[in-house]
Amino acid sequence: YMGKIQNQINNKMNQNTEHTQLDKFTAIDYSDAFPENVTLAEYIWIDGTGQNLRSKTRVYNEKIEKLEQLDWWTYDGSSTRQAVTHDSEIYLKPVMMCRDPLRRRNHILVLCEGYLSDKTTPAVGNFRPICNKIMEEAKEHKPWFGLEQEYFLLERTGTTGWWPLQWPRGAFPSPQGRYYCSAGPGNAFGRLITEIHLRACLAAGIKIAGLNAEVAPSQWEFQIGITEGIECGDHHWIARYLLSRIGEDYGVDISYEPKPIAGDWNGSGCHSNFSTEATRQENGLDVIIKEYMPKMEAAHKEHLTVYGEDNNKRLTGKHETSSMEKFSFGEGSRAASVRIPVFTLEKKSGYFEDRRPASNIDPYLVSAMLVDTCCLNGKYRQEILDQYNKFIEVKSKSE
């Protein structure tokens, strides 16, 4: 039987049309290999970098249909920058599950929170608990999110080197201007990976809203939303995991660095669209401008603290960014800290776009700060900052 499976894989790999490559993850038939009562659960967690994801597989001899059937698990935190060798056990608490679009059938992806041995202290890099606390307290506001995740596709140039996909080796392609939302082999590099990712997210049940080629060559974007509350971070992290897994299959790395290529090339952000029930109602534009914008301005520096590492390399006032030094908002402006979209202006209600977050943000932190500032008047701001600053301190010691 395994020979039959390998033949299917080889046949797929030997066919180079885009259609067969898009079908690659769904065309191989494993049905004879798995009885109905076997579930492969891929436990996924954020490691001590606060940016990278780890995962491992657990076999359940039953069909998993609800989160409560999943056990807590453990892993070696000394190998993920989250613990020391003599006290290395980190617990995994399942908090969200969805279909596994790569393994299919009954198999699932399981997003987890990491905890120390007392099962109550969050592990390094786990900001979901404080985010969830804020979302629960503010749930009457019905906070909605739409995150625009920009990233670069990179290919290996040696043992440890990476360079943007299909760029001249050690050199540069034509200047920006021809790549945004482009088509054609001389303009759009890596579309196949983005198309597979879109389909994988949809198959998993992730609330993905679309994708597009971005301003720099080999730079792309996917959008997650509309999500409500804690869904924002949960769906975003699973989408990132799937993109990494797909890139792995093609030998392509995913870079969320805010400014991976120096010079006259756009950096990468994670523009965060946000609304509440108040802003979506009649005259909600007044709530945005008169209530939320003054609160956002007052907390400008605090927001930037958790809006991504090395964001200063991106927020320069150039390449469609605002300056870090001063908060601003504008109608349809991509040079402001916050953009008020034309649709919101026309309807006098809707959402606003916070353009400051970098591509490497933790969506739990950004969504928590937005809700805390706009809906809870900064009640948990210092707690967020304290947890984040402690995380940065621990992280710097482990590097």
Secondary structure by P-SEA (a helix, b strand, c coil): caaaaaaaaaaaaacccaaaaaaccccccccccccccbbbbbbbbbccccccccbbbbbbcccccccccbbbbbccccccccccccccbbbbbbcbbbbcccccccbbbbbbbbbcccccccccccaaaaaaaaaaaaccccccbbbbbbbbbbbbccccccccccccccccccccccccccccccccccaaaaaaaaaaaaaacccccccccccccccbbbbbccccccaaaaaaaaaaaaaaaaaaaacbbbbcccccccccbbbbbbbbbbccccccccccccccccccaaaaaaaaaaaaacccccccccccccccbbbccccccccccccccccccaaaaaacccccccccccccccaaaaaaaaaaaccccccaaaaaaaaaaaaaaaaaaac
